Amino acid sequence: MHIEALREYCLAKKGVTESFPFNETTLVFKVVGKMFALTGLDNVPLTVNLKCDPERSAQLREEYDGSITGAFHMNKLHWNTIVVQEVSPKLIIELIDHSYDLVVSKMTKKLRAELDQL
C-alpha cells in the first residue's frame, strides 16, 4: 500500500478529516476531531501510527517483530507504528478500521450524534 491508497481509505470513512497540526509533513486523520491515524509524508519506509487495543497491540508486536512497534512520541500502550510495506494491505486496512472503531467507541454521546448526522 502506498501513501495515496492509505490516505484515500482513511478519508472514505465517515466523519474523517485530514490536517497537519504538528508540522508540514505529519498528516493526521481525525474522526469528528479525534485522532485515529497519523503518518509522516517524508518517512522512508512509509509508516503509520494507529490506535489499538492494548492486548491486541502486544500480540501484533510479537507476531510482526520490527514491523509493528510501540508508536514513537505516543502512548505505546494504545498506539502502534506499522511499517506499511512490511505487512499486508489487508492487515493495514483491518488496523485502520480497528483504530477508527476504537476512537468512535470512546466518543461521548454528543460526538457520536454529530457523527451520525454526517
C-alpha angles and dihedrals in degrees: 000000000000130000096265093053090048091048094047092049093051093046092050090065117098116272096003124148131177128220145156102235097154104039141324095279104044109086113201126196118204134183110213089339097313118115118236103158140019135177137182111237090207096047114124110220097031113251133181129198114219134178114246141178106264095237092049090046091059092049093048093048090051095046095043098036108189094002094071117035140156108289117260114243091006138091099284092202091065106023133063132192112219123197096223099207092051098060132050121272087236090060092047090054091046091051093047089052091047092050093047092047092048092052093047092048091056095050122113118253088255094055092044088052089052090051092048089054093057 
